[in-house]
Amino acid sequence: MKKKLFFLTNLAFLWIAGICLAGEAPQQIGVFILNHNVTEFKDYVIMETALPIRHMENIEEVEIKSMKGIKSGLIAYATCTAPGNIVRIKLKYKDSSKKFYKELLKRIKKKFGEPDEYNGDPFHIVLSWKWSFIDKNNHRTTMTLQHNTMDTEEKIGNSIKLTNRGLIEEDLKCYKIKALDQREKLRRRDWKVMTPGLSGWDLYVPR
């Protein structure tokens, strides 16, 4: 039992160490910086395009303006814990070639080490490598580099995504608490008792 516990403890330590030693957690791509307020980049984004993310309504996303070397992108930011603070950066590069992808991958590996996992398909239609880090605030940050040749359900070409998952989780907790508080206030309001115009068992029996 002790040997098993020792083995599992060492395994967990090596996993955490692997994340930490992969390199200092990246915080910025181009002009955009995680945990900085989106208003700092008002000249680079189109705030009128802001929409909540499906199934993650506490986070909103805005489109970026076309930039040198960048074709398009989405900047996601929190709305509860620190409203406006960027939690995710997704950019698509103008150069969609595999040559560009290979060169970018080589440079990222040199700076941040080997990726932690491969998320692409086995046929290499979509090449996708993911790195995981723990930043100075103990937040898990992930970075994904992708090259897509023909899958129309994914972004064709080369794209990169940088996400602070710790900030997203904190904002979600805040959002849920506020939503529960609001529902509780509604429940406790002195609502008028409604009369549906039915009497006797007509009120209870399905029709």
N, C-alpha and C positions, 0 to 999 in steps of 0.2 A: 504493500500500500504506500509506504514511504517513498519507495523507488518510483512508483507511478506518479505520485504527487510532485516529486522532484523533477521528473521528466516533463510534466505538464507545465510546471512553473518556469522551467528553462525555455520551453517552447513558446510560452506567452511572452517571456522576456525578449527572446530573439525576434519575435514578430513585431513587438513594439520598437525594439532597437532598429529593426530593418526599416520601419517607417521613418524614425527620427534621423537615421544615418543616411537616408536617401538623398539628403541635401536640405539646405535651409528652405523652408516653405516659401514658394513664390507668392507674391502679392500683387503683381502688376503685369499687364500685357498692354503694350502700346502706351496710351495716355491714361488708361483706366486702372484704378487701384482698389482692391478689396477693402472693405470697411471704411472707405471714404464716401462722403455724401455725394449723391448723384448730381446735386446742384453745382458742385465744383467743375463738372464737365458739361455744363449746359450748352456750350458752344459745339459739342460733339454729339449730342443726342437730340432726339425729337420727342420732347416731353408729351406732346399731344397724342403720341401713340401708346401711352402707358395703359396697360391692361393687367388684371390679376392673372396669375398662372393657374391653369386648370388643375384642380385637386390640391392646390397649394395657394389658396386665395389670399393668404397673408403676405405673399410675395408678389410684387408687381414688376413688369418688364417694359423697357422702352427700347425702341429701335435706335441704332446709331446712324449718323450721317455718313455718306461715303467718304473714306479717308484714303490717304496715300498708302497703297499696299493692302488695304482692307476693303473687301467688297461689301460686306454687311455684318451686322452683329446685333446682339441683344444684351442689354445690361439689366440684371435683376437686382432689386433692392428691397430691404425690409420695410415694414409699415407699422411695427408695434414697439419693439424694444428700442430701436434707434432708427426712427423713420427716415428713409432716404439713403441709409447706408448700404453700399453695394455688397451683395452676398455672392454674386456669380457674374462672370464675364464670358460671353460666348462670341467668338469672332470667326468669320470666314475670310480667308486670304484671297486676294485677286489672282494670284498665281495658283492655278489648279493642277499643275503638273506633278508627276510622281518624283521628278528630279528635285523640285522644291521641297516636297515632303521629306525625302531622304536626307537632304541637307539640314533641314530644320530639326528632324529627329536626332541627327548626329550631334548637333549643337546643344539640344536640350539634354541629351544623355551626358554630354561632357560636363554640363553645368549642374545637373541634378541627379546623375547616376542612372542606372538601369531602371526601366519601369517595373512596377509591382505586379501588373497583370495585363494580359492581352484580352481585349474585348471584341476584337474583330471576328469575322467569319473564317472558317477553315479554308475556304477557297480564295481568300485574299481579295474579294471584291470590295470589302470594307476593311481597311487596316486601322485598328484602334488600340492605342497603348495608354495605360493609365498609371499615374504616379500618386502615391498617398503620403501626406506629411502631417506632422503635428507642429503647429506654430507656437510662438512664445506665449500665447494666451490659452494654450492647451486645446485649441480648436483643430479638428481634422480638416485639412484642406486637400482637395483632389485636383489633379490636372489631367486632362485627356486630349491627346493629339490624334486626329483622324484623317485618313485619306480614303475617299470613296470614288470608285470608278463608274459605277452604274446603278447602284441601289437608289431608286427614286424616292424611297421612304426616308432616306437619310440625305444630308447635305452633300451634293456632288462637289468634288474637289477637296480642298484642304481646310480643316477647321480646328480650332482649339477651344477648350473650355476650362476655366479655372473657377472652382467652387469652394467657398468656406462653409462646410456643412455644419460646423458648430454654431455659426451665426444664424443659419436657417433654422436649426433646431430650437435655439433660444427664442427666436421670433415667433415660431409656431406655438411654443408654450405660452408666451405672452398673449398671443392672439386668442388661444383657447380659453384662457382665464378671463379675458375681457368679454368674450362671447358668452361664457357661462354667467358672468356677472350681469350682463344685459338681460339674458333670459330669466334669471332669477328675479330681477327687478320687475319684469313683465308679469311673471307668475304672481308676485306679491301685490300687484296693483289691485285696487278694490273694483273689480269688474262687475258690471251689472249682470244679474242672473237672467239669462235669455229664456224666453218662452217659445218653444217651437210650434205651438198650435196643435199638438197631439195630446191625447189623454189615454189613460189606462195602459193596456198592454201594447197598444199601437206605438207607444213611445219606445218600446224595447224589442219587439219582435221584427225581424227582418221582413221586408216586403218585396 
